[in-house]
Amino acid sequence: MVRAVNIAFVLIGTQGSGKSATGNSIVGETYFKSMPGTDPLTKTVKEVTMQWQNRNITIIDTPPLSQEFEVAKITNHMRSRKYTYIKYGFVISIGRPLKIELLLLETIFRDLDQNKEDLVMIFSRYDDLDSDNPFESWLLNCPILDAFIKKTNIKCFYFANKNGNTLIKDQVNDLMETIIGISNDVEHNESQKQVDRSLKVNTWVNEVKHNESQANEKHLTNAKTTQTVKHDEMLADVESKPKIYVSCELLEEYFGKCGVLFYNEMLKNGL
């Protein structure tokens, strides 16, 4: 059963960085146009949805970046979409880190509020390296990029996108496990927030009920006090009035025997 969680993984980078080829490696088929050249093949946002561990994950290929302001256009567009979670993969081709790539990397990191959980780095053309020129040696020749990775502790992945490369499956598994793991944390945090909100609401409702109960008790106490005061005032008023004594003969003459009986009953009750 596919869970109703929509995750977007957005591939960004400069022209020729290997975004589309990396997207095809993730999807497992040639969905995005990819070939060497000087003209960009990806001119509009293109996406495909796949399933991974019962999750819907949309892989999104974007037009190449060439200026810093274009970063905000992509991130603002993605924020307008109804995804549960959005993660970005900045793709750099091994062998040619450009100055603009480093500026764009810093820009998107700032745009994402420097949250390293929302951004990963993907180095394409990993198969161009060999034992004489390992990745660590290549990175040492890019001190600014090396310093950025160490400063941010951002997660890095290495893709060899050539057809038939046996490393592709492991590379994709590592990347997707990271994305799923982070989305699980997001879901857990959202669930915890909902629990906290429910607890706050229940606490507030209980406080309101308690206050209403106290107000009702106070009202009843005041009402009883008022009734007691009125009763005492009535008794005092009755007692303060002069008593009139009438003979039984006169009562019987005017009201009959029933009148005498009523009068005697009132005397017994102190009235």
Summary of the structure (lengths in Angstrom):
residues: 271
radius of gyration: 41.6
end to end distance: 85.0
largest distance: 138.6
contacts: 705
relative contact order: 0.10
helix: 55%
strand: 17%
